[in-house]
């Protein structure tokens, strides 16, 4: 299955060019409501990993506006489970969200709680970004989920790792993929010729090699594609198609180059 881009944005221009046309260039649009703990995690990431997380500022009105205009499904990333959850889920459903994305999952019971509240009115996906979720991935996969997404930043923070890309080279992503039969995403996409510290070509190549289904386009993509977002997504799609046609030897070569950038050998 071809790797598909998913847009994290409520910008009318971006959504209009990529998701509100007859032949959309993205698989879905995400409205981001996650706030809880993000500032603290961002500060830790800047100190321990040398990078940061993006904190969304999307609102209920943003969600309503996107769902009115988008021709692709709209996902709403809510906050981790807490006392606020029933109200937040209802607001997302009232806003027209087709799917709820639950971050920082630790137990199957948390996910079952969200599924119960949604009660069939929207699909439910999860972010696999804690060690507990990685350990429980088979049990999580047995639930009626639409998809999962491996969150590299928070997983690195939880593990005390010094690189967000370590799960690509230590077997984590292979194990999660093998045990999670639903749609599965990881990392982020940007235009060919860009990407740091890993070039977009090599990072995308590993997603393709590992059999992941989708990836997010957010800050790096927005910065790199500001002048021509539609053209940028077409270039990304061309890059993915070329990567899917690699021979076994070419795939191994690219994977070795990726590993060297992550672990230095």
Phi, psi and omega in degrees: 000137182289136174298130183245141177277143177237130186267124172265093181189151168236014178295121184303324181294311181296311181299321180297318183283328190252337187228357182242032178241166186299324176242086185299148180265354180234157183279332183195166174239138180248128170260126191254110178256001185289123178231325190300123176077358186291319181296318180295318180292325177297317179296319178295319180296319180297326182279316189265331184248343180081021177216184181218174177256160177263126180260121182288153177235017185292150185239175176298321179293323175302315180299314181298319181295317181292318181294333178287331188254333187285140175262003174245164179303146177248123178257144176241117174275115180266186177274164175302159185300136178192190180298334182283346194301310182304316180294318182295318178298315180298319179296320179295320179291320177296328179283354175098013181300134176278337184208145175255134175251120183260117181271169172052039180293138177235331183223152174300329181298324177299317182291318178299326178298315180294316179301320179295318179293317180297323173051044176081359182278345176203155174285163180231128173239164183230155170259123179265092189219017172234156178298327179296319180292321177298318181293328183259020190298325180293318178294320177297321181294339180283349181277159181282074182260155175274323185190171172224160177220127180275113181273105188290323184296308182290329176295320178295319178297316181294330181269351184071027181280157179259003176217137178286345185269359182304322179301340176288333188246353181255008178094352183300311184291327174296316182294316180297315180300319183292333187254359185234096188283351179285175171306139185219133181236167179197156169057203184219154181251141168217182190286150176303143182090351178242192180100132180209142000280355179255125178302144183306320182300313183290318180295314179296324179299322178290323176299316179295314182300322183276354176081030177279153192261332182207165178209154183274146168246116179220244192301309182300316179298314182300319179291319185283336187244022189300327184277333184207073184298321180295316177297325179294319180292324176298320177295322177296316180298321178295318178300315180298315181299320179292321180294325180291343180264004180296149172284168177301321179294321179293320178296318179294320177300312181295321180295321177296318178296320177298311181302318181297324179291330183277314187248354176081015178205000000 
